[in-house]
Amino acid sequence: MQRLISSKDVAARLGVSQATVSRAVARGLLRPALVTPGGHRRFNEKEVESFAETLLDEPDGARL
C-alpha cells in the first residue's frame, strides 16, 4: 500500500518551501497522487524519495 504525504511533508523532505513544491507541480516536475476535495495535494512517498535522489545530482537543486 502506498503512503501519501502532504505538500508540507514534501517541502520538509526536499529542504524547500511549500511554494517551491507548488511551483514544481505547476512545472510538471512533481505530480500529486491525489488531490482532496478541498484542493490539498497528496504525494506518493516513494515517488518523492526518487525525485529527491535525482536532485542530488544537480547543483543546489537547479531543477526546482
Secondary structure by P-SEA (a helix, b strand, c coil): cbbbbcaaaaaaaacccaaaaaaaaaacccccccccccbbbbbcaaaaaaaaaaaaaccccccc
